[in-house]
């Protein structure tokens, strides 16, 4: 596969979010011929309304679905609030349950937090939700990233060499999963 498009979704709206910073770091590490695009429409999504799931869905929902459909792979990084992922991220995922953009799509599920657990409870919830949605979660690269705030700057500059190595492995694993899916011809 020559060109690969990866969509990166941060579950945080905070401008200096460690989760968004982690995705910016991954963007900077993307190998030549691969592009990681940061999804920026999370705040525009209205509350999920099952009565509007189909073509009646608002424009921001159609835009999210189009970006997900166009992506070869997806990276989601969630913060942890009250032992779960934020409602704004869950809301975005709910808009895609019936439309199926995640079905068999290779996904790296990540979480980061300032603490030692890296948001592992939020990550577990994210993985459970993506599993129900039939996403192809890549388990060996889906992981919590502890002490995120001290390891990556808000602009995505990595200050910890061990984190750079981890992020390279995450990218390599996702790229491999996307290529394997392309070779088998597996489509939703």
C-alpha positions, 0 to 999 in steps of 0.5 A, spaced: 500 500 500 503 506 497 499 511 500 496 511 507 491 515 510 490 515 518 485 519 522 487 521 529 481 522 534 483 526 541 477 525 546 479 531 549 477 538 547 482 542 552 487 546 547 493 543 551 491 536 552 496 531 553 492 526 548 492 531 543 499 532 544 500 525 543 497 525 536 501 531 534 507 527 536 504 521 532 503 526 526 510 528 526 513 521 526 508 518 520 513 515 515 513 518 508 507 516 504 503 516 510 499 521 513 495 522 519 490 527 520 487 530 526 480 530 527 478 537 529 470 537 529 469 533 536 466 540 539 461 541 533 457 534 534 450 535 536 448 530 542 447 523 539 439 522 536 438 515 534 432 519 530 437 522 526 442 516 524 441 516 517 441 521 511 437 526 516 444 527 521 447 534 521 452 536 517 458 535 522 456 528 523 456 527 515 463 530 515 465 525 521 463 519 517 466 521 511 473 522 514 472 515 518 470 512 511 476 515 507 481 513 513 485 506 512 486 506 519 484 510 526 488 512 532 483 514 538 487 517 544 482 518 550 483 522 557 480 519 563 474 522 567 471 519 572 474 512 570 471 513 563 472 516 557 469 523 556 462 524 554 464 528 548 468 522 545 462 517 546 457 521 543 462 521 537 462 514 537 455 513 538 453 517 531 457 512 527 454 505 530 449 504 525 452 507 519 458 502 520 465 506 519 468 502 524 467 495 522 473 492 520 477 498 520 484 497 524 484 502 530 489 503 535 486 505 542 490 509 546 489 513 553 494 518 556 494 521 563 498 525 567 498 519 572 502 512 573 496 508 570 495 512 563 488 512 563 487 505 563 480 505 565 478 510 560 482 505 555 478 499 557 471 503 556 474 505 549 476 498 547 469 495 549 465 500 545 470 499 539 469 492 540 461 492 540 462 497 533 466 491 530 472 495 529 479 491 528 482 493 534 490 492 534 491 489 541 499 489 541 499 497 540 493 499 544 495 501 550 495 507 556 501 512 556 502 514 563 505 520 565 503 523 558 503 531 560 511 530 562 513 526 556 510 530 550 509 538 550 502 540 547 505 542 540 507 534 540 514 535 541 517 529 545 521 530 551 522 522 553 526 518 548 522 512 550 515 515 548 518 516 541 520 508 541 513 507 543 510 511 538 514 508 533 511 501 535 504 504 535 505 507 528 508 500 525 503 496 528 497 500 525 501 500 518 502 493 518 494 492 520 492 496 515 496 493 510 494 486 512 487 488 511 488 490 504 492 484 502 486 480 504 481 484 501 477 485 507 472 490 507 466 492 511 
